[in-house]
């Protein structure tokens, strides 16, 4: 492109400089490509891939912590020639919910807070990408990363069960139920963690808030349920209390519809009728988190 520079003094001759700009004639990949690229980059970033070695340490350690107990259970089942696995597929994520919460507390703020802190969000929207594309890519990436974290140990259990020559039909059914459970958990937990992290650009605040919401709420609800059980409250009353914590919500849904054993005091989860309320609340929370993120990024992108 030719740029004309005005003369510094009257009467001087105008000079034309060719600084080499050219028109772009290549393919324009559009919004879909940008959305896929953002999803891929965010998913890789959730495990530290493409980042510094220090960024890979915590997510990889937590991934190992999730899978090692499953491998030990498989080894025990194979060695002792057990008739069933030590733990149900649907119970595994409930037992290791502290690891899941720690992973989200570490990675959800990293997924969204850096863009807010360094004010790079408007740069995304200067490209052929909309607010909805950004939110969908981030939400899908975080949910996919969490699904990988929670489904991998179930796969270890399933392969080990087949190696131990346990009943194929029973193990396949249990594995499928476990995948449905962790898929729902991934959507719910990711939505909650992302909207909390998107509220503040400070990563430290986001980490503390995610831990507080996911773990403290579970501890509080479990304590109140235990007190209610000791005082002779009905199973329905205990089940209604489970609506106030994300992990007990998942527990209630899988108990009512996926044949899981409840972790509620007394081992009685919600009935089918109450379970429908659990499903509605879970879906409403997922939709609410998505809608809140859309509203948040409409303001941030201005």
C-alpha positions as CSV (number, residue, x, y, z in Angstrom):
1,X,0.0,0.0,0.0
2,X,1.3,3.4,-0.9
3,X,1.4,6.0,1.8
4,X,1.7,9.7,0.9
5,X,3.7,11.7,3.4
6,X,3.1,15.5,3.4
7,X,6.2,17.6,3.0
8,X,7.7,19.1,6.1
9,X,8.2,22.4,4.4
10,X,6.4,24.2,1.7
11,X,7.9,23.7,-1.7
12,X,9.5,20.3,-0.9
13,X,8.8,17.5,-3.3
14,X,6.2,14.8,-2.2
15,X,7.7,11.3,-1.7
16,X,5.7,8.1,-2.1
17,X,6.8,5.1,-0.1
18,X,5.7,1.5,-0.7
19,X,5.6,-0.2,2.7
20,X,4.4,-3.6,1.4
21,X,0.8,-3.9,2.5
22,X,-1.2,-6.4,0.3
23,X,-4.8,-7.4,0.2
24,X,-5.7,-10.8,1.8
25,X,-6.9,-13.2,-0.8
26,X,-6.9,-16.4,1.3
27,X,-9.9,-18.2,2.8
28,X,-12.0,-16.5,5.5
29,X,-13.0,-19.2,7.9
30,X,-15.6,-17.3,9.9
31,X,-17.3,-17.7,13.2
32,X,-17.5,-21.5,13.3
33,X,-13.7,-21.8,12.9
34,X,-13.1,-19.1,15.6
35,X,-15.5,-20.8,18.0
36,X,-13.8,-24.2,17.4
37,X,-10.4,-22.7,17.9
38,X,-11.4,-21.0,21.2
39,X,-12.9,-24.3,22.4
40,X,-9.8,-26.2,21.6
41,X,-7.5,-23.7,23.1
42,X,-9.6,-23.5,26.3
43,X,-9.9,-27.3,26.6
44,X,-6.1,-27.7,26.2
45,X,-5.5,-24.9,28.7
46,X,-7.6,-26.7,31.3
47,X,-4.9,-29.4,31.4
48,X,-2.0,-27.0,31.0
49,X,-1.3,-28.1,27.4
50,X,0.3,-25.4,25.3
51,X,1.3,-23.6,28.5
52,X,4.3,-23.7,30.8
53,X,5.4,-26.8,32.6
54,X,4.2,-25.4,35.9
55,X,0.7,-25.0,34.6
56,X,0.5,-28.7,33.8
57,X,1.5,-29.9,37.3
58,X,-1.8,-29.5,39.2
59,X,-4.3,-30.7,36.6
60,X,-2.2,-33.7,35.8
61,X,-1.8,-34.6,39.5
62,X,-5.5,-34.3,40.0
63,X,-6.2,-36.4,37.0
64,X,-3.9,-39.1,38.4
65,X,-5.6,-38.8,41.8
66,X,-8.9,-39.5,40.1
67,X,-7.7,-42.5,38.3
68,X,-5.3,-44.2,40.8
69,X,-8.1,-45.4,43.2
70,X,-10.0,-46.9,40.3
71,X,-6.9,-48.8,39.2
72,X,-6.4,-50.1,42.8
73,X,-10.0,-51.2,42.9
74,X,-9.6,-53.1,39.7
75,X,-6.4,-54.7,40.9
76,X,-8.2,-55.9,44.1
77,X,-11.1,-57.2,42.1
78,X,-8.9,-59.1,39.7
79,X,-6.7,-60.5,42.5
80,X,-9.5,-61.6,44.7
81,X,-11.7,-62.8,41.9
82,X,-14.6,-60.7,43.3
83,X,-18.1,-60.9,41.9
84,X,-18.5,-57.2,41.7
85,X,-16.5,-54.0,41.9
86,X,-15.9,-52.4,45.3
87,X,-17.8,-49.2,44.3
88,X,-20.6,-48.5,41.9
89,X,-19.9,-46.4,38.8
90,X,-22.4,-43.8,39.9
91,X,-20.8,-43.5,43.3
92,X,-17.2,-42.9,42.2
93,X,-17.6,-39.1,41.5
94,X,-19.5,-38.6,44.7
95,X,-16.7,-40.2,46.7
96,X,-14.1,-38.0,45.0
97,X,-16.1,-34.8,44.8
98,X,-13.4,-33.0,46.8
99,X,-10.9,-33.6,44.0
100,X,-13.4,-32.5,41.4
101,X,-14.0,-29.2,43.4
102,X,-10.3,-28.6,43.7
103,X,-9.8,-29.1,39.9
104,X,-12.6,-26.7,39.1
105,X,-11.4,-24.1,41.6
106,X,-8.0,-24.2,39.9
107,X,-9.0,-24.3,36.3
108,X,-12.3,-22.4,36.0
109,X,-10.8,-19.0,37.0
110,X,-7.9,-19.7,34.6
111,X,-10.3,-20.3,31.8
112,X,-12.1,-17.0,32.1
113,X,-10.4,-14.7,34.6
114,X,-7.2,-14.1,32.6
115,X,-9.2,-12.6,29.7
116,X,-11.0,-10.3,32.2
117,X,-7.9,-9.3,34.1
118,X,-5.9,-8.4,31.1
119,X,-9.0,-6.9,29.3
120,X,-8.6,-9.0,26.2
121,X,-12.3,-9.9,25.9
122,X,-13.1,-7.0,23.6
123,X,-10.3,-8.2,21.3
124,X,-12.2,-11.5,20.8
125,X,-15.3,-9.6,19.7
126,X,-13.3,-7.6,17.2
127,X,-13.1,-10.8,15.2
128,X,-16.0,-12.6,13.5
129,X,-17.2,-14.0,16.9
130,X,-20.2,-13.1,19.0
131,X,-20.7,-13.0,22.7
132,X,-22.7,-16.2,22.4
133,X,-19.8,-17.9,20.6
134,X,-17.4,-17.0,23.4
135,X,-19.7,-18.2,26.1
136,X,-20.5,-21.5,24.3
137,X,-16.9,-22.3,23.6
138,X,-15.8,-21.6,27.2
139,X,-18.7,-23.5,28.7
140,X,-18.3,-26.5,26.4
141,X,-14.5,-26.6,27.0
142,X,-14.8,-26.5,30.8
143,X,-17.6,-29.1,30.8
144,X,-15.6,-31.3,28.4
145,X,-12.4,-31.0,30.6
146,X,-14.4,-32.0,33.7
147,X,-16.1,-34.9,31.8
148,X,-12.7,-36.2,30.9
149,X,-11.6,-36.0,34.5
150,X,-14.6,-37.8,35.8
151,X,-15.2,-40.3,33.0
152,X,-11.6,-41.6,32.8
153,X,-11.7,-43.5,36.1
154,X,-15.0,-45.0,35.1
155,X,-13.4,-46.3,32.0
156,X,-10.6,-47.8,34.1
157,X,-13.2,-49.5,36.3
158,X,-15.1,-50.8,33.2
159,X,-12.0,-52.2,31.5
160,X,-10.9,-53.8,34.7
161,X,-14.3,-55.3,35.4
162,X,-14.2,-56.9,31.9
163,X,-10.7,-58.2,32.6
164,X,-11.9,-59.7,35.9
165,X,-14.6,-61.4,33.8
166,X,-17.5,-59.8,35.6
167,X,-20.9,-59.9,34.0
168,X,-20.7,-57.9,30.7
169,X,-24.3,-56.8,30.7
170,X,-24.3,-55.6,34.3
171,X,-21.0,-53.8,33.9
172,X,-22.0,-52.1,30.6
173,X,-25.3,-50.9,32.1
174,X,-23.5,-49.6,35.2
175,X,-20.8,-47.9,33.1
176,X,-23.5,-46.2,30.9
177,X,-25.3,-45.0,34.0
178,X,-22.1,-43.6,35.4
179,X,-21.4,-41.7,32.2
180,X,-24.8,-40.1,32.3
181,X,-24.2,-39.1,35.9
182,X,-20.8,-37.5,35.3
183,X,-22.0,-35.8,32.1
184,X,-24.8,-34.1,34.1
185,X,-22.3,-33.3,36.9
186,X,-19.9,-31.8,34.4
187,X,-22.5,-29.4,33.0
188,X,-23.8,-28.3,36.4
189,X,-20.4,-27.9,38.2
190,X,-18.8,-26.2,35.2
191,X,-21.6,-23.7,34.9
192,X,-21.5,-22.8,38.6
193,X,-17.7,-22.5,38.6
194,X,-17.5,-20.5,35.4
195,X,-20.1,-17.9,36.4
196,X,-18.4,-17.5,39.8
197,X,-15.1,-17.0,38.2
198,X,-16.5,-14.6,35.6
199,X,-17.7,-12.3,38.3
200,X,-14.2,-11.2,39.3
201,X,-11.0,-10.8,37.3
202,X,-9.0,-11.8,40.4
203,X,-8.1,-15.4,40.2
204,X,-7.5,-15.8,43.9
205,X,-11.0,-14.6,44.7
206,X,-12.4,-16.9,42.1
207,X,-10.6,-20.0,43.5
208,X,-11.8,-19.2,47.1
209,X,-15.4,-18.6,45.9
210,X,-15.6,-21.8,43.9
211,X,-14.3,-23.9,46.8
212,X,-16.7,-22.2,49.1
213,X,-19.8,-22.9,46.9
214,X,-19.0,-26.4,46.0
215,X,-17.5,-27.8,49.2
216,X,-18.9,-25.7,52.1
217,X,-22.5,-26.1,50.7
218,X,-22.0,-29.8,50.6
219,X,-20.7,-29.9,54.1
220,X,-23.5,-27.8,55.4
221,X,-26.3,-29.8,53.7
222,X,-24.8,-33.1,54.8
223,X,-24.6,-31.9,58.4
224,X,-28.2,-30.7,58.4
225,X,-29.3,-34.0,56.8
226,X,-27.4,-36.0,59.4
227,X,-29.0,-33.9,62.2
228,X,-32.5,-34.4,60.7
229,X,-31.9,-38.1,60.4
230,X,-30.8,-38.4,64.0
231,X,-33.9,-36.5,65.1
232,X,-36.2,-39.0,63.3
233,X,-37.1,-36.9,60.2
234,X,-38.7,-38.7,57.3
235,X,-36.7,-39.6,54.2
236,X,-38.7,-37.1,52.2
237,X,-37.7,-34.3,54.5
238,X,-34.0,-35.3,54.2
239,X,-34.4,-35.5,50.4
240,X,-35.7,-32.0,50.2
241,X,-32.6,-30.7,52.0
242,X,-30.5,-32.2,49.2
243,X,-31.7,-29.5,46.8
244,X,-29.4,-26.9,48.4
245,X,-26.0,-28.4,47.3
246,X,-24.7,-29.2,43.8
247,X,-23.2,-32.6,44.7
248,X,-26.4,-33.7,46.6
249,X,-28.4,-32.6,43.6
250,X,-26.5,-35.0,41.4
251,X,-26.7,-37.7,44.1
252,X,-30.5,-37.3,44.2
253,X,-30.9,-37.4,40.4
254,X,-28.8,-40.6,40.0
255,X,-30.5,-42.2,42.9
256,X,-34.0,-41.6,41.6
257,X,-33.4,-42.4,37.9
258,X,-30.0,-44.2,37.5
259,X,-30.3,-46.9,40.1
260,X,-27.5,-45.5,42.3
261,X,-27.2,-46.1,46.0
262,X,-27.8,-42.8,47.8
263,X,-25.2,-41.2,50.1
264,X,-28.0,-39.5,52.1
265,X,-28.2,-40.5,55.8
266,X,-30.1,-43.8,56.0
267,X,-29.3,-44.6,52.4
268,X,-32.7,-43.4,51.1
269,X,-32.6,-40.9,48.3
270,X,-35.5,-39.0,46.8
271,X,-38.5,-40.8,45.3
272,X,-39.3,-40.6,41.6
273,X,-41.6,-37.6,42.2
274,X,-39.1,-35.7,44.3
275,X,-36.4,-36.8,41.8
276,X,-38.3,-34.9,39.0
277,X,-37.9,-31.8,41.1
278,X,-34.1,-32.5,41.4
279,X,-33.9,-32.8,37.6
280,X,-35.8,-29.5,37.1
281,X,-33.6,-27.7,39.6
282,X,-30.4,-29.1,37.9
283,X,-31.5,-28.1,34.4
284,X,-32.6,-24.7,35.7
285,X,-29.2,-24.1,37.3
286,X,-27.4,-25.1,34.2
287,X,-29.6,-22.8,32.0
288,X,-29.3,-20.1,34.6
289,X,-25.5,-20.2,34.7
290,X,-25.4,-20.1,30.9
291,X,-27.8,-17.1,30.8
292,X,-25.9,-15.3,33.5
293,X,-22.6,-15.7,31.6
294,X,-24.2,-14.4,28.4
295,X,-25.4,-11.3,30.3
296,X,-22.0,-10.9,32.0
297,X,-20.1,-11.0,28.7
298,X,-22.5,-8.6,26.9
299,X,-21.4,-6.0,29.4
300,X,-17.7,-7.0,29.5
301,X,-17.4,-6.8,25.7
302,X,-18.5,-3.2,25.5
